[in-house]
């Protein structure tokens, strides 16, 4: 058993090299590399074994409905020898299996995306030589060189660094690149984002150079750990999936009991085996929701098209309705609630404060001052923003460090052309940024205020570092004043004020040198004392413009929004306050220290969790789900992927999101706009309402089928076979499907986003509704059997079954009209203002007529033509469902009106 890996971030460089048994200048010898590769394996993600296609296909036949249809189809082929009916039933099982396969996600897709993220080449020292190798050939102990623009090929402990910064946002959620340094981090329990002496696989080097000794490869890396979490996650069943499964089982139990009773009654009357078996097949086909998978898939597909037009791509159909029941939204901050584009929002100089408008890396915006303050030239304060940096911004796109990009954009907003300014004042020398001294300086030849030639150093960096080196400050009149205690206190107070707003504060300064004595090759850092302070700039990753309004809408709809971020608590708290996110702010460490019982009790008070790890995000999802909530998780980074997969609905950002997050999520936002989530919830709620109406319709029709067949057996009507198997399928796949699609595409209620989310345990069919639908089914069965019995005595069995088929189809048509509202009469304008529903109803009318009048269908369905009197009888019997539902709605409206009068003072 391997010993537990040491906390490399807490080890010194020497100790880390000793643990890995490597000399940094020489690297590993070839024989040691071979031994370690055999011990640790290649530096790549391990993919889960994919399920063979044939096994996935066979698994579709484990569904009880599929088993019933399969047995019925085989039974029609033998012993009944009804080739057409048997083949049609078997083809129906094949259709359901194909639809099931299309709905399933690819279990290993997220892990495959992790594999695709691997860097192709890495520079490594081996046998005293510098070599370029495929990244998967790296082993623990290798010494790797990195520079700006590289992807880090493995986890490692820094041995050397020079101005090194790494963008770890995809892994930790930290908005800004992290300054890296080889100095040992104190504390073995330091959070991932605080381990500045470590670098991690698949993070981006944005600045500087470095060397590190590989401490983990492949699945042992932090990204590999996330990969393992993804493999361990199972796809979460949606509320609709669970409820439909429960409903299907209930239907099968009821139908099974009724079928057994019907077979027993028919056998007791001495009917032949073939007649009894034919009745049993027809009963089985009618008593199970054979069209349910196809109709649900169609309705959900229409929902996904609506979502796609609203910039939300749903990858799993049944996740569409999950949005409608969502009660908690855990949102990543960086790139989701914010733009992930650092923006300068305030410029402060002694005695002056300027507000900066605009956001992101676009240069449209202004630098505004308060009334009563005379204008002063800002160019002296903007020059260091343009010159003391390397970032380039073109057409809203950044090349380089995000903080430098914010400063460049600020200079442009002050009407300073950065490109021409850099050309006019070329760089003579520089002091590159380093985490040890937290500043950067560039040197340029120019003239001072008196017109003398000077070499001017422009410096930017941490305010405390520049203040420690300062001797003077530029006053509002652009005059230089010696720095005294009063000015020092004002400077510190301004810094604290900006930091308290959650802003990252950047300071600027300058110093002039005589051109004759200036040496570009000298130790220039040592000469940066006696600086003249210029300005403080407050920088933030700003909230998305629509996010605040979207969060307010979410609150009105009963959704609880929480911010989950890898950023610092102060920054997260400030952004949350701007967005209107309620609740207290805690850190990931505080969250981890709380017991499950405490979290279940207190999670309602938590609005922001900062400095989180992937495990914290998954745990939060679990806690909320244990409370019975339906949880949506948004994010864009590798670190978000496990929680995206665990949540009831995982939502990834399509523009800024990593491939891993997109593969793990069930929905992808093509515009990266949090407001789209709220729109998607609205669509999901409307979809669920429509699905519920369809299920009401389907249940009433199923009870009608069961009542018809069981009644026929009890009263020996039509020899116990009111419909033939193909006649049953005709009703299933014409009238019932058409009306189901019409119900599924109905208009949404006006108050849909003013309701609270439905409970996760809310039944799809409450007991009272189920009893009412059962009664309607009995009405349908009684009306159908009455017509068959009358026609059988008057016109013969062929006409009787044809009239029964027409009557039952008309009853289905009218039933769909009645389930659209619990209380609203069908004789209102709302019934006839839904174009799609009316078109579907028209198709049902055509299907009912051609089933009896078209010669081809007469031969296939064994029907005959009906005369006018017979059609009138069928329609009159069909109207019975309208009569009983209208009477009930009249009573409900009266009760509602009476209750309203009693509530009025």
N, C-alpha and C positions, 0 to 999 in steps of 0.2 A: 504494500500500500504506500502510495507516494505521500511524502510529508507535505503539510499545508504550505502553500507558497508564502514567502515572507512579504510583508507590506513594503514593497520596493520604494514607495514615495517617502517612507520614513527612514530609509537607509541612506548613508552617505554614498557618494560616487564610488569611493574605494570599496566599501562594503558590498555595494551592488555588483561591482565587477568581480569581487571575490566569490560571491554567491554563484555567479554565472561562470566562474573559472575562465576568465578571458582577459587578455592584455589588450587595451584599446588601440594601440598603434599597430598591432599585428593582426588582431582578429583571431578567429578560430582556425585551427588547422583542418585540412580536408578530412582526415580520418575522424576527427571529433564531430565535424558536421554530419558525416554519414551515421555515426552512432546516435546523435541527437535526432536526426530525421527519423531513424528507426524507432526511437523512443517516443517522440512527440507527434510524428506524422506531418503531412504537408500543411502549409499555412493557408488553409481555406476552410470554408464552412462545410459542415457535414449535412448533406441533404437527407431528409426522411425518405424511406422507400415509398414509391408511388404505388397506389392500388392499381392492379391490372384492370384494363377496361372491361374485360369480361366479368370480373368479380363485381365491379361497380354496377354493371348492367344487371347481373343476376340479383344483386341486392335490392333492386327496385321491385322485385317480385316478392319481397318479404312483407309488403303492405297488405293488410287484410282485404282491402277492396280488390287488389290485383289477384289475390288467391281465389276469391269468389268468382271473378270474371273468368279466370283461367279455367276453373273447374266447370263453369257453365259452358264455356266454349268447347272444351273437350267432350262434355256431355252431349252437346248438340251434334258433334261429329260422330260420336259413338256413345250410347246405342241409338240415338234418335236419327242419325244419318241425315241431318239437315245441314248440308255443306255450307250454304250461304250464311246462315245465322252463326254457325260455329266459327267460320273464318272471320266474320265481322267482329265477333267478340274477342278473338285472339288478336286481331289487328288493333282493337281498342286497348288491350293490355300493352301492346307494343308502343302505341302512341303515348300512353301514360308513362311508360318506362323512359322513353326518349325525353319527354318533358321533365321528368325527375332528374335525369342526368344533366340537362341544361341548367337546372337551378342550382346544382351543387357547385361549390367553389373548389378551387384547387388547393388542397391542404398545404402543399409545400411551396406555394408561390412566393410567400414572403421570404422564405429561406433562400430560394433561388435568386431573388433580387439582391439579397446580401452577397451572394456569390458573385453576381455581376458587378458589384461595387469594388471588387478587389483591384488594387493597383497592378498594372502590368509589369513594371520594372522597378527595381530598387538598387541603390548604390551601397555596396557593403564591403567592408575590409575582411579579407580572408588570406591567410598565409602571408601577411605583410603586404598584400597587393590590394588595390582598389578595383573592384569588379562590379559590373552591372548584371543583375540576375532577375529572373522572374520572381515576383514577390512570394509566390507559394513555396519557393525553395528556402525561405528564411527559417531559421531555427532559433530557439532561445540561446542567448549568448552572442549572436551576431552583432557587430557594430555597424550601424547604418547611418549614412549621411543624408540630411534633408535640407531643403532650401525653399524659398518662396515659390509657390506654384505647385509643390508636391502634395500628393496624398500620403499620409503616414501609413506605411505598409504593415505595421504590427504595433502591439503595445510595447512601450519601452521606457527605461529610466534614462533621463538626459545625462550625458557625460560632459557636454560642452554646448554652449549656446551663444549667439551673438545677435542681439536684437530680434530674437525669435518670438513670433506670435502665431498662434494656431486658432483657427475658427472651429470651435467644438459645439456649435449650436445644434447640429443634427444629433449629437450624442447627449448633451447636457441641457440644451435649451437656453444656454447663455447667449444673449444677443451679440455681445462684443467679442472679438478675438481675444484670446487669453495670452498675456505675456508669460513666456516660459523662461525658466531659469534653472540651472543645475544645482542651486543651493537646496539642501535638504528641507523638506516641509516638516514642520513640527507636528507631532500627533499622528499616531497610527490610524485614528478614526476619522481623519480628514475626509470631507466629502469629495466626490469625484471631481467636481468643478473647481475645487481648491487645491488639487494636486498639481501645482504648477511645475514640478520637476519631472512630470510624466507626460508622455505623448501617447495617443491612442489611435488604433487602426481606423482608417477611413475618415479621419479628420483632415482639414485643409490647412496647409502652411501658408499664411498670408504675408509674412514678413520675416526677414533674417535667415540665419542658417543655424544648424545644430547637428550634433551627433548623439546617438543614443544606443544603449545596449538593449537588445530585444529581451523582454521579460516574459512575454506570452505570445503565442501564435494561434491561429485558427480558432477553434471553439473555446480556448482558454482566454481569449481576449475579451474586452468589455463588449464589443460588438458580437462576438461569439456567444457570450452569456445571454445577450438579447435573443440571438438565434435559437438558443436552447429553450428560452422561455416561449418563443413562438411555436416551436415544435411541440412543447408540452400543452399548449392551448388547444382546446377543441372549439369548433365552430359553435357559437351560442344559438340555441333555438330561439326563434322569435315568439312573441306572445301569440301571434296568429297560428304559427305552426303547432304550438302546444294545444291551443284550444280546438283547432280543427282535428288534431289527432284524437283528442278526448271526445269530440262530437262524433267523429267517424266510428269510434268504438261503441259509443252509446247506440248509434243507428244500427250497427251490425248486431248488437245484442237483441234489440227490439225486433229487428227484421228476422233474426235467427229463430227467436221464439215463435213469431207469427208464421214463419215458413214451416217450422216443425208441426205446428198446429194445423196448418193448411194441408200438409202432406198426410197427416193422420186422418183428417176428416175425409179427404178424397179416397184414401185407401179403404177406409171403413165402409164407403159406399160401393165398393167393388169395382172401382174404375181400373182400367188396364194400366200396366206399369208405364207404358209409353205416354199415356195421357197424363198420369200423375207426374212423370218426370218432366214433361213439357210444361205443365203448370208450375212445377218447382223452378225450372230454369227461367220462365217468364217472371215469376215472383222474385227470384234472386236478382235478376237484372233490374227490375223496377224498384226494389227495396234498398238498393245501395246507390249512393250518389255517383253514378258512373261519369257524369259530366263535371263533377266537382273539380278535379285537378285542372282540366282544360279551362273551365270558366275562371277559376281563381287566377290561373296563370295569365289569362287574357286581361282580366281587370288589373292585375298588378303590372302587366306590361304597359297598359295605358297610363298607369301612375308613373312608371319610370320615364315615359315619353314626356309627360308634363314636367317632371323634375328636370329632365335633360334640357328642356326649353328654359328652365329657371336656373341653369348653370350648375345642376347637381346630377352627377352620373351615379346611378345605383348599380352595383355589380351583382347583387343577390336580390332576386325579385321580392322575396318575402320580407326583406328588410325595409321595403317601401312603407308598409303599414306600421312597422315598428316606430317610425318617426312620429306617427300620430299619437302614440301612447307615451312618448318620452316625457319624463318628469324631472330629470337632472341632466345638465350639460356640463361636462368637465372640459374646459377649453385650455389648450396650450396658449401661452401669451405670445411668444415670438413668432411672427409670421401668420398668426391666426387672428388674434385680437389686435395685434399691432402690425405695422407695415414691414417689419424687419429691415428698415432703412433708417439709419441714424440721422437725426435731424437737429440742427441748432435752433433752439426756440427762444433763447435770450442772450443778449450781449450786454455785459456790464463793464463800464469804465468808471473811474472815480467820479462820483457825483452824477452819473448818468446810467439809466437803465433803458435798454431797447428791446422791444418785443419783435420777434422774427416770425413772419407769416409764411405759409406754404409748408409742405411736408415732403419727405422723401428726397430723392436725388434730382428732382426737377428744379430748375433755377427760377421758376416763376414764384414771386413772393416779394415782400418788402421788409425793410428794417424801420420800425416805427418808434417814435418817442412820444412822451407825454406832453400835453399842451403846457406852455409856459417855459419850456426849456429851449434856449436859443440853439440854432443849428451850429454844429462844429464839424470840421472835416473828419470823416471816418477813415480815410485812406490809411493814415499811419497805423490804425488798429486792425485794418483788414489785410495789410501786406503780409504779416506773418502767417495768416491763414492760407494765403496763396503760395507762399514761397517755402515755408518750413514743413514740407510734406511731399509725398510722391503720388498721391491719388489723382486719378483722372476721371472726370465725369463728362459723359457725352450722351445727350438726348435721354437723360434720365437713367442712364446705366452707369454703374460704378466699376472702375478698375482700380483695385487697391484696397487699403484699409478703410472700413466703414466710418470710423471717427474722423479720419482725414477727409473722407468724402463729404461729411457734414460741414467741415470747416471750409472746404473749397466752394460748396454750394452757398454758404453764408457770404463768402467774398463776392461771388457772382451776384447775389441779391443786393449787395452794396454797390453794384455797377462797376465792379473791378473785373476786367477781362483776365482770367487766370492764365490762359495760354500765352497771350502777348506779354503779360507781366513777367512770366517765367523766362520768356525769350529776351526781354529787355534787361533782366537782372539774373544772368546765369549763375549757377552755383559754383563757387570757388572751392569749397570744402564743406564737410558736414561732420557732425557728431551723431551717429545713428542711435535710434532709440534703444534703450536697454532697461529691463525691469529693475536693475540695480540702482540706477539713478533717475529713472522715470522721466526722461526728457529727450527731446531731439532738437538739434540746432543746425541751421544752414547758414553759410557765409556768402555775402554778395557785395559787389562793388557798387557804391552809389554815393550821393551827396547828402550831407546833413542839412539841418535847417539853416545853417549859416552859409551854405553853398560850398563847403569844403568836401574834398574827396575822402571817403572813409570806406573801410570794409565793415559792413554791418552784419552782426549775427542776429538772426531771428530765432527765438527759442519758443517751443511749446512743450507743455508737459503738465505733471500734477501740480496743483496750486501750492501745496506745502513745500515741494521741492524748489520751485521757482522763488517762493517767498524767502526760503532759507538762503538763497544766493543773491537776493535783491539788495540794492542800496538806494534806489530812487523809484519814483512813480511818475507817469505822465498825467498831469492835471487836466481838467476839462478844457482849458485853453491851449492844449497841446504844448504846455510848458513842463519842464522837468522840475520835480520837487523832491527834496531828500525825504527818504522814508523814515518817519518817526513812529512812536508807539501808537499814536492816534490813527495814523493811516494804516498801520499794521492791523490794528483791531478792526477797522472798517473792512479791510480786505478779507480777514478771516470771517467776519460776520456775513459778508456777501457770499463767500464760499459755502458757509453752513446753510444760508438761506436757499441757495440753489440746490444743494445736496438734499435738503429736507423735502424738496419737491420731487425727489426721485430722479434728479438729473445727474448725468455724468458731467463733471466740471473739468474743463480744460483751460489752462492759463497760458498767456503769451507774454513775452518780454523781448528786449533787444539790448544789444551792447555794441558800441562802435570801437573799431581798432584802426590804428594808423596804417595806411597801406604800405609804408616803407618798412615797417617792422613786422608785418603780419606774415607768419610762416604756416602755410596750409598743412605741412607735414608734422607740425608740433603736436603735443598732447593738448588738443583744443578743449577737452572737457575741463582741464585744470584752469583754463582761462575764463571760464564762464562764472565768474564771481562779479559782484558789483553790477548786477543786471538792473535794467529799468523796466518795471512792470508796466504792461499795457492794458490787458483786458482779461476778463473771465467770460467763458462761453458755456452756457448750459445746453447739454445735448441729451436727447431722449429718442428712443424708438417709439414714434407716436402711435396712438390708437388709430385703427382704421376709421375713416370718416363715418361709415354707416354702423359701426359696432355699437355705439352708445344707444342709438335708437332701436337697434335690433334687440339689445339686452332689455330695454324698457318694454318692448313688445313681448318678449319672452316672459317677463315678470307678469304682465297682464294675463298671459295664457297659462300661468301657474307653473312655469318652468324655472327651476333653480339653477342659475349659472354660477360656476366656480372657476377661478383661474388657477391653473396648475402650471408652474414654470420652474425652470432651472435657474432663473435669475435671482438676484439678491432680494431679500424681503422688503427693503426700503423702496427699491424701484418698482417691485410688483405692487406694493401697497399704493403708491402714487398713481400708477396706471389704473388699478382697480377703482380708486376713488373717482378718477376722471370718467370711467366707463359706467359707474353706478352699480358696481358689483358689491353686494352687501356681505357682511360677516367679517370675523376677525382674521388676521394674517398670522400664520404659523410657518415654521420651517419644516423641511423634510425630516430633520433629526427629531424635532418635537413630535411630528406625526408618527414616526417610527417608534418613539418611546411610549406612545399611548396604547393601552390594551384594546382588544377588539370590543370589549364591553364598554369601555370609556368612549371609544369612537362611535359606537352605535348610539350612545346617549348624546354625544356632543357634536357630531358631524354637522348637524343642522346649523350650528353657530359658526362654522368655518366657511369663509368665503375665498381665501387665497392660501395656497400652499407653495412656498418658495423653496428653492434649492432641492428639488425633488430628484429622485432616481426612478428608473423604470419600475422597480419593485413597488415604490410608493404609489405610483399611478395605478398599477394593477390592484393593489390593496384597497385603494379608495373606491374603485369600481366594485370590488367584491363587497365592501361594507355597504355601499348604497344599494346593491342588488339584494343583500340580506335584509334590508329594510323594506323590500318589495318595490323598489323604484326601477323604472326602465331608464337605463343610463346611456347617454350619447357621449362619446369621447372624441374630441377633435385634436388634431396635431399634424405636424409636418416632418418630424425628425425620426431618425432611427430609434431614439429613446422613447418615442410615443408608440411604436409598433405593438409591443405586447398588450398594452392597455387598449389600443384600437381593436385588437382581435378579441380581447376578453369582453369588451362592452357589448351591450345589446345592439348598438349601432355605432360603428367606428367610422369617423369622418376625416378624410385626409385632404390636404391642400393640393390642388392640381398643379399650381404654378411653382410654388416654393417647396412643395413636398418632395421628400426622397422617394425613390422607387420602393423602398421597404415599407414605408408608411402607406403608400398607395396600394400595395399588394395586400397588406394586412387589413385595410379598411373595407367596409361594406359600401361606402359612398365616397365619392371624390368631388370636391368643389372646383369647378373649372375657373372660377373667378377669385378664389381664395377669400371670399367675403363672408364674414360671420353672419351677415344679414341673410344670406342665402339659406343658412340653416333654419332660420325662423320661417322663411317661405316654405322650405321643405317640410317643416312640421305641420304647417297649414295644409299642404297638399296631402300629407300622410293622414291627418285627421279626417279630411274629406273622403279619402280613399277608404278608411276604416268604416265610416258611416255607410258608404255605398256597399262595401263588402257585407256589413251587418244586414243591410236590407236584402242583399242576395241570399244570405244564409237563412233569413226568415222565410223568404220565398221558397228556397230549396227544401227547408224542413216541412213547411206546409204541404208542398207537393209530394214529398216522400211519404208523409203520413197518409196523404190522399191515395197514393199507390198501394200502401199496405192495407188501408181500410178497404179499398176496392177489391184486392185479391183475397184478403181474409174474409170479407163479406161474401164474395162469390163462392168461396168454399163452404162457409157456414150455411148460406141460404141456397146452395147448389144452383147458382145463376151462371149460365154459359158454361155448364159442366166444370165449374171451378177455374176457368181460364178466361177472364174478361178481355185480356189483351194477349196477343202473340208476342214472342220475344222481340221480333223486328218492329212491331208496332210500339212496344215500350221504348226501344232505342230511338225510334222516330220522334217521339215526344221529348225524350231526353235531349236530343241533339238538334232539335229545331226550336219549338216553342220555348222550352226551358232555357236553352242556351241564348236565344235571341233576347228574351226578357231579362236574363241575368246580365248580359252585356249592357242592355239599356239601363238597368238599375246600377250597374257598376260605373257608368259614365255620367250619372246624374249630377245636377247642380248642387254645390255645397250650400249649407245653411249660412245665413248672414252672420250669426253669432259664434261661428266655429272657433275663433281665436279669443273669445271671452269666456270660454268654459275652462274649468280646471282639467288637467290631464286625467284620463280614465285610470282607474286603479289597475295594477298589473294582474290582480286576481279577479278583476271584474269578469263575470261569465259572459261569453258571447251570446248565450241564450239564457236569460234569467228564467227561473221556474215559472213565474206568472206568464211570461211571453211564450214559453214552451207549451204550457197548458192551453193557451189560446190558439196557438198554431195547430196543436193536436186536434182541438175542436174544429178548426177550419178544415183540417184534413178529413175528419169524419164527415163534415158537410159535403166535401168534394166526393168522397167515396159513396155516400148515400145518394147524391144526385146522379152520379155516373151509373150506379147499379140500378137505380130506378128507371133510367132511360133504357139500359140494356134489357132489363126484365120486360118493360113494356114493348120494346121493339122486337124482342125474341118471340113473344106471344103473337105479335101482329104481323111481322115482316120476315121472320126467319133469322138464323144465327149470323149469317154474313152481314146483313143490314144492322143487326143489333150490335155486333162488335164494331162496325164502322161508326155508328152513331155514338157508341160508348167512347171510341177514340176521339171523335170530334168534340163531344161534351167535355171530356177530361182535358183536352187541349184548350178549350175555351175557358174552363175553370182556372187553368194555369195562367192564361192571359189576364183574366180579371184579378186573380190573386196578386199578380205583380203590381197592378195599379193600387191595390189596397195597402200593401206593405210600405209604400213610399213615405207614409206619415202615420203616426199613432193616432192623431186626433183630427187631422185635416181631411175634409171630405174629398172624394175623388171628383166631385162635381164643382171644382173650383178652377180658376184660371191657371194656378200653379201646376195643375196636372197636365196642361196642354202647352206650356211654354218651354218644355224641354225637348229640343229638336231630336236629339239622339234617341231618347226613350221612345218617342213617337215613331221614328224610323224603324227601330227594333220591333215595335208592336206591329207595324205594317208588315214586316217580314214574317212575323208569327201568323198573321191572318192569311197571308199567301200560302204558308206551309200547311195550315189547317185545311185550306180549300184544295190544294193540289193533291194532298194525301188521299182524298176521296174522289177527285175528278180526273186526275191524270192517269192515262192508261198504264204507263210504265210502272207508276207507283201502286196502282191497283193490283197489278200482278205481283209486285215485290212484297207489298204489305198485306195482301189478301183483303182489300177493301172494295167497296162498290160505291156507285154514285148515289147521292141522296137528293130527294125532291125538296121543294120549298117547305112543305109542312114539316118534314123531318128536320130540316135546318132550324126552323122556328122552335121546335121542341128542344133541340140541342142548346140553342142560345138562351132560351127561357130557363133551362136547368142551370146553365152557366151563370146566369144573373143571381142565383141564390147566394153566391159568395159575396156579391156586392151588397145584397140586402142585409145579411147578418153583420158585416163589418160596418156598414153605415149606421146601423142601430147602436152598435157598441161605441163608435166615435161620437155619436150624438150624446150618449150618456156621459162620456168622458169630458166633452166640451161643456156640458151643463155643470158637472162637478167642478171643473176648473173655474168657470164663471162664478159659481156660488162661493168657492173658496176665496176668490179675488174680492168679492163684495164683503165677505166677513173680515178680510184683512184691512179694508179701508176704514179709517176712523169715522 
